[in-house]
């Protein structure tokens, strides 16, 4: 297992990309619109996602800002099999807050687990 990315909700995607790339020295690795879900994702980081943890910037269309406390989204962990990981986590007493299945407006299999403080941890199936 490894940490894949940390997601932050942003009110101005271009401003955030500029900060992370121009000020923090990261690279824009990929950006994709999800019209059915009305959001855009941009991934920034210091190296390729295959070998490095990155930051996911999520812009929900029409939302121009968040309170600091609601800006944090989740930590993502890559697993071989999301369905099996959910079963194992449940068996160990973990709380699954979103069962394994395709993501909204996409096909990647994901699930969410809640940590003891209520923070979500996303499980993402390993890309084959």
N, C-alpha and C positions, 0 to 999 in steps of 0.2 A: 504494500500500500504506500501511497505517497500523497501529499497535499498537491492539488492541481491549481486552484486559484482561490482568491478572496473576491467576493462581489460587493461592489459599492453602488448604491443608487445615486445618480447625478441629475442635476437640474438643467445642465447645459453641456451636452456631450462634447461639442467641439472645444469648449473651454477646458474641460477635464482632460481630454486627449492632449491638448497643448501643454497643460501643466505636467502631466506624466511623461510626455516625450521631450518637451523643450526644457523644463525646469529640473525634472528628476532624471532625465537621460535615458528613459525607457524607449522602446520601439513600439510602434503600433503594429501588432502582429496580425490582427484580423478584425473586421467590422462587418456586421450583417444586420439587416433590417428584418423584422418578423411582422409583416403587415397584419396577419390574422390575430396576433397577440398584441399589436400596437406597442411594440417596443423595439429598441435597437441595442445590440450588444457590441462592445468594442473590447478587445483584449490587448493589454499592454504588458510589457515585461522586458527583462534584461537579456533574455535568451529564448530560444525556441521552446515552445510548450511541451515538446517531447521530452525535454530534459530539465525544465525549470518550472517553478511555481510562478504564476502571473496574477495580474489583477484584472478582474472583469468589471467593466464600467457599464452599467445598465441605465439606459434612458427610457423611461416610460413616457410615451408620447403625451404631450399636453401637461406634464407635471414639471414645474420650473424650480422646485426646491423641496428640501426635506429638513426636518428638525435634525439636529446632530444625532440624537438618539435613535432615529429611524433610518439613518443613512446606511447602517451596516446591514448586509444581506445574509451571507452565509460563508462557511468554509467548505470547500469541495475536496472529496477524497476519491481517488480512482480505485475501483475494485474489479476483479475479474468477472463476477456475475452478481448483478444488483439484487436479483431475486433471492439468491442463496445468501448473500450478505445480510439482507433484511431478516431472513429466517434465523440466522446465527445471532444477530443482534437482539432479536426478540427473545431467543432462548437464553441469552445472558442477562435479560431484564431491561434491555434498552427500549425506548419509546419511539416507534416509527410514527411520524406525523404525516407522511405522504408515502403510500405504498409504491412499490416499483412499477414503472410503466413509462411510456413515451412522454417526453416533455411537452408542454403547451406549445403548439405551433411548430413542432419539430418531431424528430424520430429517435433521438438519443434516449436510451433508457436511464431513468434517474429515480431516486427516492430521497426522502429526507428523514433524518433522525433528530431528535431534540436532546440537547445536552442538559446536564443538571440545572443550569441557569436559564434554560429556555432558549438558548441560541440554536439555530438550525445548522445541521451539518448535512451537506448534499453528498449522496453516493452516486457516482457516475460510472457506467459500464465502460470497461477498457475498450478502446477503439481497436478493432481487428484489422 
